[in-house]
């Protein structure tokens, strides 16, 4: 392969595009601790209080909000940065996507919800995904739907994930 | 529109993803047959097994019915799972703390571990099956991990008392 392409061996993969990779005897561990910390610093939220969950269970966001407008550039920037976390943080994925729906007209109330995600992230910066090592794998899928879960247009929300699990 | 339809469509989209992964795995000589989809709606399971079009499901678009073909071929296998163990919950609604943490654990989401065992933390050796803590973290953060772990499991090895 080296004859065909220009390439060099730089050792074990540890850090790539903000994603940190640990290869240990249990398997491969993927996390974005450094990226999360940089995000908190970038949006000046390092000193915020820690939260247990990224969103309140009864949180309702609406499009017809009369609150003060928020800088759209900032809001989109936050959403974009948070979306990059989805590679190793499926726990905030839903919340980020929910907030992303209000990008066209972001208000104060939306920004508060987004900031809560950051407060949750602050408490769990070192969370990552562990891909366990095994010889036998089985493909498994989980699917779920929240009927009319979306408050604005009463659409349903579907969520599913696929697993390669050990037998 | 009904809950069944919503669940059925979500099962169909799960199916598309699984098929994509299956073809991917075939490239690596891994043959995944009899893939299981866990669903928390029994009506969906009945729908996918029954190849006859029923008058009450006419409103579901035909494109979502392709899941039936794969169930009949035996590639897919839809099984029931109770809502408590339905981990895809985390992607559909905001959850309470207990449920959120429970699902997170089952998604294999863990705190960071250290690879070099030789230099690893003493703290991690104190508690049985405690994931190793990264040595770059300041001591108070490390102590926090131990505390959290202890709170979660109520388990502390005999060698140490706090």
Interface residues (C-beta under 8 A of the other chain):
Chain A: X22 X23 X24 X26 X29 X31 X33 X52 X53 X54 X55 X56 X57 X58 X59 X89 X90 X91 X93 X94 X95 X126 X127 X128 X129 X130 X131 X132 X137 X138 X139 X140 X141 X142 X143 X144 X145 X146 X147 X148 X149 X156 X157 X158 X159 X160 X161 X162 X164
Chain B: X1 X2 X3 X5 X6 X7 X9 X10 X11 X13 X14 X15 X17 X18 X21 X22 X25 X30 X32 X35 X36 X37 X38 X39 X40 X41 X81 X86 X87 X88 X89 X90 X91 X92 X93 X94 X95 X96 X97 X100 X101 X104 X107 X108 X109 X110 X111 X112 X113 X114 X115 X134 X137
